[in-house]
Amino acid sequence: MGTKYLNTKYDEGFTPIKSGFTLVELLVVMAIISILATVIIGGFRSSQMRGKDAQRKSDLKQIANALEIFFADYGRYPPASGTQVAACSYNPANGTGTACAWGSGQMSDGKTTYMRTLPADPISSQNYVYRVSSTFNRFQLFARLENPEDKNCIGGNCANPGVTATCGGGNLCNFGVTSTNTSPTDTLP
């Protein structure tokens, strides 16, 4: 039979048809695709991590703003219940309230809604932490940032932030927002 040509009627001046790529060409293409996929996926994960960290920072600032409005109304910050803000169904007569669940609790005294829903950490196994002094005049809010190089970590050290609060999974919290009269590393009496 011989070699196949594009045009069998006129055999002159035509080159034989090659059937596909060589093994080396396929391996080179696969290596290039693998490298590109690794770079793209790595960049995507990094973007997701930074996005979640930005959400955490925004959440804590919004909670802090609600706490400051509460303080302006009552001259004190709400009590804590474990790691949660105890200002759901807050009773100003006796200064108590029920714990507001992160992600669903409404911080309210019955007249004023300070925050419709207290946000939750973007990762379900992590949580935010609220601490208040025994005199209710200072507060601390904590979260765990994922980016180990974030410049906003407490003390500039994400791995060893110098606080004892844990934000779930045994991980130390490494980002904090506080009332103006304290810092994240202060021990609240």
Sequence and secondary structure as in RCSB ss.txt:
>XXXX:A:sequence
MGTKYLNTKYDEGFTPIKSGFTLVELLVVMAIISILATVIIGGFRSSQMRGKDAQRKSDLKQIANALEIFFADYG
RYPPASGTQVAACSYNPANGTGTACAWGSGQMSDGKTTYMRTLPADPISSQNYVYRVSSTFNRFQLFARLENPED
KNCIGGNCANPGVTATCGGGNLCNFGVTSTNTSPTDTLP
>XXXX:A:secstr
    BS SS  TT  B   S  HHHHHHHHHHHHHHHHHHHHHHHHHHHHHHHHHHHHHHHHHHHHHHHHHHHHS
S   EETTEE  EEEETTTTEEE   TTT  EE SS EEESS    SSTT   EEEE TTSS EEEEE  S TT 
TTSGGG SS  S   B STT B  EEEE TT  TTS   
